Amino acid sequence: MEEGIPMSSTTSTARTEHHAEIHDRMVITDLVYRLGVCLDEGRFDDLHDLAIEGAAVRTPDGESVGRDAFVAQARRNHPADQAFHHVTTNVLIDLDGDQAKVRANLLVHITDLADAADDAPAPPPRCSIGEVYHFDVVRTTDGWRFAHVEATPMWLRGTLPLRADDSRRSGEVVLDRTP
């Protein structure tokens, strides 16, 4: 804006709305990234702060409804004897007032900690999975939170390490692409 030329209230309002939209997009993107960090670091109790009470989740390992069930499913699918590295990219957000639909690409590397060699800084991954995330997020009094999380596998390289309670045979994963 040039000095001496007043900004109209319409321009000021539009700029404020634009800044608010940019802020919402940044906060929602941060929410998506925080999910990956919680899963990578085994900070499952922190997931309570990312979802609404009735949050629903659908992954190849099952479906759950409710924040506690969401956290329990994450804990079950990320056992302590394995290491996970979630890489989330291409976050696209369709804002609609106090709700948004989000799509992102996800690459997950999974290692079995028993594979660690004494001279290696970390064990090699047993497998990598390419997935597409779909989220419904809502604005609450505490900020943006997940209402629905869905992860759809697109490809798998390697073999999933088995869990002690695992019913999968030889680490197979079902590539169910049904929405």
DRENNUDO-401728 format. One record per atom (N, C-alpha, C): atom name; x, y, z; residue number from 1. Coordinates in nm, 4 decimals. Each point is the difference from the previous one (the first is absolute). Example, Ala and Ser with C-alpha at 12.3 -4.5 7.8 and 13.67 -1.06 7.14 Angstrom:
BEGIN
    a       east      north         up     k
    N     1.3190    -0.5690     0.7800     1
   CA    -0.0890     0.1190     0.0000     1
    C     0.0900     0.1200     0.0000     1
    N    -0.0350     0.1050    -0.0720     2
   CA     0.0820     0.1190     0.0060     2
    C    -0.0770     0.1090     0.0730     2
***
This chain:
BEGIN
    a       east      north         up     k
    N     0.0845    -0.1165     0.0000     1
   CA    -0.0845     0.1165     0.0000     1
    C     0.0898     0.1238     0.0000     1
    N    -0.0350     0.0950    -0.0860     2
   CA     0.0769     0.1235    -0.0061     2
    C    -0.0336     0.0882     0.1184     2
    N     0.0989     0.0732     0.0458     3
   CA    -0.0210     0.0905     0.1121     3
    C    -0.1000     0.1085    -0.0388     3
    N    -0.0936     0.0293     0.0889     4
   CA    -0.0973     0.1046    -0.0245     4
    C    -0.1274    -0.0485    -0.0662     4
    N    -0.0031    -0.1247    -0.0481     5
   CA    -0.1217    -0.0530    -0.0614     5
    C    -0.0655    -0.0934     0.1011     5
    N    -0.1197     0.0372     0.0483     6
   CA    -0.0653    -0.0829     0.1020     6
    C    -0.0478    -0.1329    -0.0584     6
    N     0.0054    -0.1023     0.0826     7
   CA    -0.0473    -0.1310    -0.0400     7
    C    -0.1495    -0.0058     0.0319     7
    N    -0.0793    -0.0471    -0.0941     8
   CA    -0.1440    -0.0081     0.0237     8
    C    -0.0297    -0.1104     0.0998     8
    N    -0.1155     0.0108     0.0655     9
   CA    -0.0373    -0.1032     0.0967     9
    C    -0.0247    -0.1328    -0.0698     9
    N    -0.0438     0.0036    -0.1269    10
   CA    -0.0200    -0.1236    -0.0764    10
    C     0.1328    -0.0700    -0.0216    10
    N     0.1016     0.0754    -0.0384    11
   CA     0.1335    -0.0566    -0.0206    11
    C     0.0552    -0.0535     0.1310    11
    N    -0.0193     0.0743     0.1064    12
   CA     0.0479    -0.0420     0.1312    12
    C    -0.0688    -0.1293     0.0453    12
    N    -0.1302    -0.0086    -0.0203    13
   CA    -0.0746    -0.1213     0.0370    13
    C     0.0461    -0.1193    -0.0822    13
    N     0.0164     0.0202    -0.1310    14
   CA     0.0451    -0.1094    -0.0874    14
    C     0.1385    -0.0477     0.0412    14
    N     0.0879     0.0943     0.0347    15
   CA     0.1359    -0.0372     0.0418    15
    C    -0.0051    -0.0782     0.1310    15
    N    -0.0825     0.0426     0.0936    16
   CA    -0.0143    -0.0699     0.1282    16
    C    -0.0530    -0.1411    -0.0211    16
    N    -0.1004    -0.0151    -0.0871    17
   CA    -0.0549    -0.1335    -0.0297    17
    C     0.1052    -0.0883    -0.0662    17
    N     0.0779     0.0577    -0.0893    18
   CA     0.1069    -0.0751    -0.0669    18
    C     0.1041    -0.0462     0.1014    18
    N     0.0384     0.0874     0.0919    19
   CA     0.0972    -0.0368     0.1042    19
    C    -0.0579    -0.1088     0.0902    19
    N    -0.1282     0.0074     0.0315    20
   CA    -0.0636    -0.1020     0.0837    20
    C     0.0005    -0.1352    -0.0719    20
    N    -0.0253     0.0008    -0.1309    21
   CA     0.0018    -0.1252    -0.0765    21
    C     0.1409    -0.0594    -0.0037    21
    N     0.0988     0.0840    -0.0209    22
   CA     0.1393    -0.0478     0.0003    22
    C     0.0340    -0.0596     0.1368    22
    N    -0.0417     0.0671     0.1061    23
   CA     0.0256    -0.0502     0.1352    23
    C    -0.0674    -0.1356     0.0201    23
    N    -0.1262    -0.0144    -0.0403    24
   CA    -0.0706    -0.1276     0.0136    24
    C     0.0733    -0.1102    -0.0758    24
    N     0.0448     0.0289    -0.1207    25
   CA     0.0719    -0.1009    -0.0792    25
    C     0.1303    -0.0420     0.0693    25
    N     0.0698     0.0945     0.0579    26
   CA     0.1240    -0.0329     0.0719    26
    C    -0.0288    -0.0865     0.1221    26
    N    -0.1034     0.0337     0.0746    27
   CA    -0.0338    -0.0752     0.1213    27
    C    -0.0454    -0.1416    -0.0364    27
    N    -0.0792    -0.0140    -0.1059    28
   CA    -0.0461    -0.1328    -0.0427    28
    C     0.1176    -0.0836    -0.0491    28
    N     0.0891     0.0598    -0.0766    29
   CA     0.1194    -0.0730    -0.0459    29
    C     0.0834    -0.0459     0.1190    29
    N     0.0155     0.0851     0.0987    30
   CA     0.0724    -0.0347     0.1220    30
    C    -0.0685    -0.1167     0.0717    30
    N    -0.1322    -0.0004     0.0034    31
   CA    -0.0752    -0.1098     0.0614    31
    C     0.0322    -0.1325    -0.0686    31
    N     0.0028     0.0017    -0.1325    32
   CA     0.0332    -0.1210    -0.0776    32
    C     0.1416    -0.0468     0.0331    32
    N     0.0942     0.0924     0.0051    33
   CA     0.1385    -0.0367     0.0314    33
    C     0.0134    -0.0516     0.1434    33
    N    -0.0746     0.0576     0.0924    34
   CA     0.0052    -0.0454     0.1404    34
    C    -0.0464    -0.1444     0.0136    34
    N    -0.0977    -0.0394    -0.0804    35
   CA    -0.0449    -0.1396     0.0012    35
    C     0.1187    -0.0922    -0.0302    35
    N     0.0749     0.0307    -0.1044    36
   CA     0.1160    -0.0823    -0.0354    36
    C     0.1048    -0.0035     0.1096    36
    N     0.0266     0.1131     0.0629    37
   CA     0.0992     0.0057     0.1081    37
    C    -0.0455    -0.0853     0.1186    37
    N    -0.1269     0.0109     0.0371    38
   CA    -0.0521    -0.0819     0.1118    38
    C     0.0166    -0.1481    -0.0293    38
    N    -0.0297    -0.0414    -0.1242    39
   CA     0.0129    -0.1411    -0.0368    39
    C     0.1461    -0.0430    -0.0041    39
    N     0.0868     0.0842    -0.0549    40
   CA     0.1434    -0.0328    -0.0067    40
    C     0.0621    -0.0152     0.1378    40
    N    -0.0368     0.0889     0.0913    41
   CA     0.0642     0.0040     0.1316    41
    C    -0.0753    -0.0788     0.1059    41
    N    -0.1074    -0.0674    -0.0382    42
   CA    -0.0769    -0.0785     0.0961    42
    C    -0.0682     0.0850     0.1056    42
    N    -0.0324     0.1240    -0.0339    43
   CA    -0.0663     0.0917     0.0940    43
    C    -0.1518    -0.0104    -0.0197    43
    N    -0.0535    -0.1168     0.0262    44
   CA    -0.1399    -0.0277    -0.0306    44
    C    -0.0966     0.0814     0.0853    44
    N     0.0347     0.0253     0.1245    45
   CA    -0.0891     0.0794     0.0848    45
    C    -0.0169     0.1415    -0.0539    45
    N     0.0999     0.0511    -0.0708    46
   CA    -0.0110     0.1337    -0.0593    46
    C    -0.1037     0.0051    -0.1119    46
    N    -0.0365    -0.1159    -0.0549    47
   CA    -0.1012    -0.0036    -0.1054    47
    C    -0.1355     0.0490     0.0499    47
    N    -0.0248    -0.0129     0.1306    48
   CA    -0.1260     0.0498     0.0566    48
    C    -0.0192     0.1480    -0.0321    48
    N     0.1087     0.0758    -0.0025    49
   CA    -0.0072     0.1439    -0.0241    49
    C    -0.0202     0.0347    -0.1476    49
    N     0.0078    -0.0996    -0.0887    50
   CA    -0.0097     0.0257    -0.1439    50
    C    -0.1368    -0.0338    -0.0577    50
    N    -0.0854    -0.0667     0.0773    51
   CA    -0.1267    -0.0496    -0.0544    51
    C    -0.1183     0.0417     0.0868    51
    N    -0.1167     0.0058    -0.0631    52
   CA    -0.1219     0.0270     0.0760    52
    C    -0.0440    -0.1286     0.0694    52
    N    -0.0917     0.0113     0.0950    53
   CA    -0.0454    -0.1156     0.0776    53
    C    -0.0526    -0.1126    -0.0884    53
    N    -0.0762     0.0309    -0.1028    54
   CA    -0.0594    -0.1036    -0.0845    54
    C     0.0796    -0.0325    -0.1244    54
    N     0.1297     0.0278     0.0004    55
   CA     0.0838    -0.0211    -0.1183    55
    C    -0.0079    -0.1443    -0.0492    55
    N    -0.0025    -0.0135    -0.1325    56
   CA    -0.0025    -0.1324    -0.0628    56
    C     0.1287    -0.0185    -0.0792    56
    N     0.0491    -0.1228    -0.0027    57
   CA     0.1211    -0.0314    -0.0760    57
    C    -0.0224    -0.1304    -0.0759    57
    N     0.0545    -0.0031    -0.1221    58
   CA    -0.0066    -0.1210    -0.0828    58
    C     0.1368    -0.0185    -0.0638    58
    N     0.0633    -0.1136     0.0325    59
   CA     0.1292    -0.0368    -0.0577    59
    C    -0.0091    -0.1459    -0.0412    59
    N     0.1009    -0.0523    -0.0690    60
   CA    -0.0025    -0.1420    -0.0357    60
    C    -0.0099    -0.0924     0.1222    60
    N     0.0411     0.0490     0.1169    61
   CA    -0.0034    -0.0821     0.1211    61
    C    -0.1282     0.0156     0.0800    61
    N    -0.0997     0.0703    -0.0553    62
   CA    -0.1276     0.0058     0.0695    62
    C    -0.0636     0.1372     0.0013    62
    N    -0.1164     0.0032     0.0614    63
   CA    -0.0764     0.1238     0.0142    63
    C    -0.0313     0.0192     0.1468    63
    N    -0.0092     0.1254     0.0391    64
   CA    -0.0381     0.0297     0.1374    64
    C    -0.0735     0.1336     0.0032    64
    N    -0.0830     0.0149     0.1021    65
   CA    -0.0727     0.1246     0.0208    65
    C     0.0177     0.0409     0.1450    65
    N     0.0304     0.1259     0.0201    66
   CA     0.0242     0.0530     0.1338    66
    C     0.1478     0.0264     0.0188    66
    N     0.0288     0.1067     0.0708    67
   CA     0.1397     0.0417     0.0192    67
    C     0.0820    -0.1080     0.0689    67
    N    -0.0540    -0.0636     0.1039    68
   CA     0.0761    -0.1047     0.0702    68
    C     0.0268    -0.1200    -0.0912    68
    N    -0.0985    -0.0371    -0.0821    69
   CA     0.0180    -0.1114    -0.0936    69
    C     0.1015     0.0366    -0.1080    69
    N    -0.0016     0.1256    -0.0434    70
   CA     0.0959     0.0522    -0.0972    70
    C     0.1424    -0.0155     0.0544    70
    N     0.0192     0.0400     0.1248    71
   CA     0.1317    -0.0092     0.0638    71
    C     0.0402    -0.1465     0.0183    71
    N    -0.0936    -0.0832     0.0427    72
   CA     0.0295    -0.1427     0.0204    72
    C     0.0405    -0.0666    -0.1317    72
    N    -0.0685     0.0341    -0.1084    73
   CA     0.0348    -0.0583    -0.1295    73
    C     0.1395     0.0446    -0.0434    73
    N     0.0328     0.1254     0.0196    74
   CA     0.1344     0.0490    -0.0348    74
    C     0.1070    -0.0728     0.0817    74
    N    -0.0255    -0.0170     0.1282    75
   CA     0.0955    -0.0694     0.0878    75
    C     0.0186    -0.1459    -0.0451    75
    N    -0.1096    -0.0665    -0.0326    76
   CA     0.0036    -0.1401    -0.0437    76
    C     0.0760    -0.0147    -0.1326    76
    N    -0.0161     0.0961    -0.0905    77
   CA     0.0607    -0.0088    -0.1329    77
    C     0.1445     0.0481    -0.0053    77
    N     0.0498     0.0530     0.1110    78
   CA     0.1370     0.0507     0.0051    78
    C     0.0704    -0.0563     0.1243    78
    N     0.0294    -0.1310    -0.0002    79
   CA     0.0588    -0.0630     0.1192    79
    C     0.1409     0.0522     0.0299    79
    N     0.0361    -0.0084     0.1259    80
   CA     0.1266     0.0555     0.0485    80
    C     0.1225    -0.0739    -0.0553    80
    N    -0.0159    -0.1225    -0.0493    81
   CA     0.1150    -0.0731    -0.0522    81
    C     0.0270     0.0315    -0.1478    81
    N    -0.0740     0.0969    -0.0529    82
   CA     0.0195     0.0453    -0.1378    82
    C     0.0202     0.1514     0.0000    82
    N     0.0709     0.0484    -0.1000    83
   CA     0.0182     0.1442    -0.0154    83
    C    -0.0719     0.0441    -0.1269    83
    N    -0.0581     0.1191     0.0066    84
   CA    -0.0800     0.0524    -0.1102    84
    C     0.0506     0.1369    -0.0395    84
    N    -0.0079     0.0280    -0.1293    85
   CA     0.0363     0.1308    -0.0518    85
    C    -0.1087     0.0403    -0.0994    85
    N    -0.0893     0.0898     0.0431    86
   CA    -0.1094     0.0485    -0.0839    86
    C     0.0448     0.1281    -0.0710    86
    N    -0.0029    -0.0021    -0.1315    87
   CA     0.0351     0.1169    -0.0797    87
    C    -0.1269     0.0441    -0.0727    87
    N    -0.0521     0.1151     0.0369    88
   CA    -0.1258     0.0488    -0.0556    88
    C     0.0287     0.1175    -0.0924    88
    N    -0.0561    -0.0067    -0.1214    89
   CA     0.0242     0.1045    -0.0995    89
    C    -0.1292     0.0364    -0.0725    89
    N     0.0102     0.1008    -0.0821    90
   CA    -0.1081     0.0408    -0.0900    90
    C    -0.1319     0.0195     0.0736    90
    N     0.0045     0.0727     0.1095    91
   CA    -0.1200     0.0270     0.0792    91
    C    -0.0872     0.1002    -0.0766    91
    N    -0.1207    -0.0429    -0.0359    92
   CA    -0.0964     0.0850    -0.0699    92
    C    -0.1208     0.0189     0.0904    92
    N    -0.0411     0.1241     0.0178    93
   CA    -0.1062     0.0328     0.0952    93
    C    -0.1126     0.0722    -0.0718    93
    N    -0.1216    -0.0525     0.0133    94
   CA    -0.1200     0.0670    -0.0495    94
    C    -0.0756     0.0535     0.1200    94
    N     0.0153     0.1294     0.0247    95
   CA    -0.0641     0.0648     0.1146    95
    C    -0.1462     0.0320    -0.0318    95
    N    -0.0837    -0.0193     0.1010    96
   CA    -0.1416     0.0365    -0.0103    96
    C    -0.0461     0.0462     0.1375    96
    N     0.0291     0.1257     0.0306    97
   CA    -0.0376     0.0543     0.1301    97
    C     0.0774    -0.0658     0.1125    97
    N    -0.0736    -0.0649     0.0917    98
   CA     0.0609    -0.0642     0.1168    98
    C     0.0281    -0.1481    -0.0212    98
    N     0.0051    -0.0416    -0.1260    99
   CA     0.0372    -0.1378    -0.0298    99
    C     0.0843    -0.0019    -0.1277    99
    N     0.0703    -0.1095    -0.0190   100
   CA     0.0842    -0.0114    -0.1184   100
    C     0.0196    -0.1465    -0.0351   100
    N     0.0190    -0.0245    -0.1270   101
   CA     0.0393    -0.1317    -0.0499   101
    C     0.1463     0.0118    -0.0398   101
    N     0.0773    -0.0994     0.0396   102
   CA     0.1446     0.0034    -0.0222   102
    C     0.0423    -0.1300    -0.0671   102
    N     0.0898     0.0111    -0.0963   103
   CA     0.0598    -0.1160    -0.0654   103
    C     0.1506     0.0164     0.0086   103
    N     0.0699    -0.1099     0.0244   104
   CA     0.1462     0.0045     0.0056   104
    C     0.0556    -0.1350    -0.0428   104
    N     0.1225     0.0012    -0.0476   105
   CA     0.0716    -0.1240    -0.0290   105
    C     0.0804    -0.0383     0.1228   105
    N     0.0113    -0.1297     0.0216   106
   CA     0.0724    -0.0506     0.1162   106
    C     0.0933    -0.1118    -0.0436   106
    N     0.1225     0.0084     0.0456   107
   CA     0.0976    -0.1058    -0.0185   107
    C     0.0427    -0.0442     0.1395   107
    N    -0.0190    -0.1278     0.0302   108
   CA     0.0355    -0.0527     0.1315   108
    C     0.1087    -0.1054    -0.0176   108
    N     0.1099     0.0184     0.0706   109
   CA     0.1060    -0.1006     0.0050   109
    C    -0.0115    -0.0688     0.1353   109
    N     0.0068    -0.1332    -0.0009   110
   CA    -0.0142    -0.0774     0.1237   110
    C     0.1218    -0.0900     0.0161   110
    N     0.0599     0.0065     0.1190   111
   CA     0.1135    -0.0863     0.0309   111
    C    -0.0332    -0.0871     0.1202   111
    N     0.0636    -0.1130     0.0053   112
   CA    -0.0081    -0.0868     0.1170   112
    C     0.1281     0.0263     0.0790   112
    N    -0.0144     0.0479     0.1222   113
   CA     0.1176     0.0375     0.0784   113
    C     0.0925    -0.1181     0.0273   113
    N    -0.0515    -0.1218    -0.0094   114
   CA     0.0840    -0.1191     0.0185   114
    C     0.1007    -0.0162    -0.1141   114
    N    -0.0228     0.0701    -0.1117   115
   CA     0.0904    -0.0081    -0.1148   115
    C     0.1233     0.0888     0.0148   115
    N     0.0090     0.0751     0.1080   116
   CA     0.1107     0.0946     0.0173   116
    C     0.1321    -0.0738     0.0147   116
    N     0.0970     0.0423    -0.0787   117
   CA     0.1352    -0.0548     0.0108   117
    C     0.0783     0.0886     0.0972   117
    N     0.0937    -0.0612     0.0716   118
   CA     0.0771     0.0747     0.0993   118
    C     0.0756     0.1178    -0.0606   118
    N     0.0434    -0.0132    -0.1247   119
   CA     0.0815     0.1046    -0.0605   119
    C    -0.0810     0.0968    -0.0872   119
    N    -0.1313    -0.0172    -0.0049   120
   CA    -0.0833     0.0859    -0.0845   120
    C    -0.0708     0.1055     0.0855   120
    N    -0.0178     0.1195    -0.0537   121
   CA    -0.0689     0.1045     0.0769   121
    C    -0.1490    -0.0291     0.0185   121
    N    -0.0583    -0.0796    -0.0901   122
   CA    -0.1420    -0.0346     0.0083   122
    C    -0.0246    -0.1232    -0.0859   122
    N    -0.1044    -0.0755     0.0320   123
   CA    -0.0302    -0.1173    -0.0824   123
    C    -0.0583     0.0421    -0.1350   123
    N     0.0178    -0.0843    -0.1018   124
   CA    -0.0591     0.0320    -0.1305   124
    C    -0.1514    -0.0196     0.0060   124
    N    -0.0741     0.0730    -0.0838   125
   CA    -0.1449    -0.0219     0.0001   125
    C    -0.0348    -0.1381    -0.0541   125
    N    -0.0990    -0.0623     0.0624   126
   CA    -0.0539    -0.1264    -0.0501   126
    C    -0.0930     0.0253    -0.1179   126
    N    -0.0710     0.1148     0.0086   127
   CA    -0.0922     0.0316    -0.1084   127
    C    -0.0256     0.1500    -0.0046   127
    N    -0.0542     0.0398    -0.1121   128
   CA    -0.0463     0.1371    -0.0201   128
    C    -0.1390    -0.0094    -0.0599   128
    N    -0.0876     0.0894     0.0431   129
   CA    -0.1374     0.0005    -0.0482   129
    C    -0.0328     0.1405    -0.0493   129
    N    -0.0539     0.0074    -0.1206   130
   CA    -0.0503     0.1265    -0.0524   130
    C    -0.1503     0.0036     0.0205   130
    N    -0.0483     0.1045     0.0650   131
   CA    -0.1433     0.0102     0.0297   131
    C    -0.0508     0.1387    -0.0361   131
    N    -0.1310     0.0102    -0.0103   132
   CA    -0.0663     0.1296    -0.0135   132
    C    -0.0828     0.0199     0.1257   132
    N     0.0204     0.1137     0.0626   133
   CA    -0.0770     0.0395     0.1175   133
    C    -0.1186     0.0859    -0.0455   133
    N    -0.1147    -0.0218     0.0618   134
   CA    -0.1151     0.0891    -0.0126   134
    C    -0.0447     0.0339     0.1411   134
    N    -0.0140     0.1280     0.0273   135
   CA    -0.0410     0.0465     0.1326   135
    C    -0.1210     0.0915    -0.0131   135
    N    -0.0877    -0.0084     0.0981   136
   CA    -0.0986     0.1046     0.0233   136
    C     0.0432     0.0658     0.1287   136
    N     0.0162     0.1317    -0.0029   137
   CA     0.0395     0.0731     0.1196   137
    C    -0.1047     0.1070     0.0287   137
    N    -0.0129     0.0308     0.1279   138
   CA    -0.0981     0.1008     0.0425   138
    C     0.0667     0.0978     0.0957   138
    N    -0.0502     0.1240    -0.0031   139
   CA     0.0493     0.1000     0.0925   139
    C    -0.0797    -0.0142     0.1300   139
    N     0.0696    -0.0135     0.1102   140
   CA    -0.0629    -0.0087     0.1318   140
    C     0.0464     0.1198     0.0822   140
    N    -0.0481     0.0090     0.1215   141
   CA     0.0458     0.1087     0.0879   141
    C     0.1482    -0.0158     0.0334   141
    N     0.0535    -0.1220    -0.0164   142
   CA     0.1420    -0.0264     0.0254   142
    C     0.0846     0.0063    -0.1273   142
    N    -0.0618     0.0330    -0.1128   143
   CA     0.0724     0.0056    -0.1272   143
    C    -0.0466    -0.1092    -0.0947   143
    N     0.0727    -0.0179    -0.1086   144
   CA    -0.0349    -0.1009    -0.1006   144
    C     0.0317    -0.1390     0.0531   144
    N    -0.0933    -0.0947    -0.0220   145
   CA     0.0157    -0.1381     0.0473   145
    C    -0.0502    -0.0970    -0.1062   145
    N     0.0524    -0.1223     0.0039   146
   CA    -0.0457    -0.1054    -0.0909   146
    C    -0.1386    -0.0487     0.0413   146
    N    -0.0901    -0.0119    -0.0982   147
   CA    -0.1296    -0.0633     0.0203   147
    C    -0.0010    -0.1374    -0.0663   147
    N     0.0769    -0.0140    -0.1083   148
   CA     0.0085    -0.1275    -0.0727   148
    C     0.1395    -0.0103    -0.0609   148
    N     0.0588    -0.1174     0.0134   149
   CA     0.1316    -0.0290    -0.0573   149
    C    -0.0132    -0.1291    -0.0794   149
    N     0.0481     0.0033    -0.1237   150
   CA    -0.0016    -0.1213    -0.0816   150
    C     0.1332    -0.0119    -0.0735   150
    N     0.0595    -0.1166     0.0074   151
   CA     0.1252    -0.0279    -0.0702   151
    C    -0.0245    -0.1141    -0.0970   151
    N     0.0257     0.0250    -0.1279   152
   CA    -0.0214    -0.1001    -0.1041   152
    C     0.1341    -0.0373    -0.0619   152
    N     0.0441    -0.1247     0.0169   153
   CA     0.1274    -0.0417    -0.0601   153
    C    -0.0088    -0.0014    -0.1521   153
    N     0.1056     0.0473    -0.0635   154
   CA     0.0099    -0.0013    -0.1456   154
    C     0.1036    -0.1017    -0.0476   154
    N     0.1035    -0.0212     0.0806   155
   CA     0.1027    -0.0962    -0.0344   155
    C     0.0766    -0.0410     0.1256   155
    N     0.0651    -0.1130    -0.0093   156
   CA     0.0793    -0.0550     0.1099   156
    C     0.1275    -0.0586    -0.0586   156
    N     0.1127     0.0316     0.0624   157
   CA     0.1272    -0.0591    -0.0403   157
    C     0.0590    -0.0673     0.1222   157
    N     0.0313    -0.1275    -0.0119   158
   CA     0.0538    -0.0745     0.1125   158
    C    -0.1102    -0.0752     0.0726   158
    N     0.0309    -0.0428     0.1210   159
   CA    -0.0942    -0.0780     0.0806   159
    C    -0.0182     0.0671     0.1345   159
    N    -0.1245     0.0162     0.0388   160
   CA    -0.0278     0.0594     0.1304   160
    C     0.0525    -0.0892     0.1105   160
    N     0.0694     0.0565     0.0987   161
   CA     0.0392    -0.0805     0.1163   161
    C    -0.1268    -0.0444     0.0731   161
    N     0.0009    -0.1228     0.0487   162
   CA    -0.1159    -0.0507     0.0738   162
    C     0.0010     0.0518     0.1424   162
    N    -0.1196     0.0198     0.0526   163
   CA    -0.0158     0.0371     0.1406   163
    C    -0.0344    -0.1264     0.0775   163
    N     0.0217     0.0022     0.1290   164
   CA    -0.0300    -0.1163     0.0838   164
    C    -0.1478    -0.0376    -0.0074   164
    N    -0.0886     0.0997    -0.0095   165
   CA    -0.1433    -0.0259    -0.0045   165
    C    -0.0546    -0.0012    -0.1423   165
    N     0.0875    -0.0119    -0.1003   166
   CA    -0.0386     0.0185    -0.1394   166
    C    -0.0675    -0.1227    -0.0585   166
    N    -0.1103     0.0241    -0.0667   167
   CA    -0.0697    -0.1072    -0.0698   167
    C     0.0401    -0.0044    -0.1470   167
    N     0.0820     0.0968    -0.0458   168
   CA     0.0443    -0.0014    -0.1393   168
    C     0.0939    -0.1178    -0.0202   168
    N    -0.0103    -0.0623    -0.1127   169
   CA     0.0898    -0.1095    -0.0351   169
    C     0.1197     0.0582    -0.0746   169
    N     0.1168    -0.0264     0.0457   170
   CA     0.1259     0.0427    -0.0626   170
    C     0.0025     0.1487    -0.0334   170
    N    -0.0633     0.0805     0.0839   171
   CA     0.0102     0.1443    -0.0159   171
    C    -0.0768     0.0575    -0.1162   171
    N    -0.0988    -0.0699    -0.0517   172
   CA    -0.0720     0.0542    -0.1166   172
    C    -0.0893     0.1161     0.0405   172
    N    -0.0218     0.0887    -0.0921   173
   CA    -0.0931     0.1104     0.0206   173
    C    -0.0986    -0.0020    -0.1151   173
    N    -0.1239     0.0272     0.0295   174
   CA    -0.1032     0.0012    -0.1036   174
    C    -0.0079     0.1411    -0.0565   174
    N     0.0134     0.0131    -0.1291   175
   CA    -0.0084     0.1307    -0.0641   175
    C    -0.1449     0.0266    -0.0372   175
    N    -0.0785     0.0396     0.0982   176
   CA    -0.1422     0.0315    -0.0198   176
    C    -0.0110     0.1466    -0.0365   176
    N    -0.0408     0.0264    -0.1228   177
   CA    -0.0114     0.1386    -0.0469   177
    C    -0.1441     0.0490    -0.0014   177
    N    -0.0883    -0.0659     0.0739   178
   CA    -0.1384     0.0436     0.0059   178
    C    -0.0089     0.1258     0.0860   178
    N    -0.0663     0.1036    -0.0514   179
   CA    -0.0103     0.1237     0.0811   179
    C    -0.0855    -0.0181     0.1217   179
***
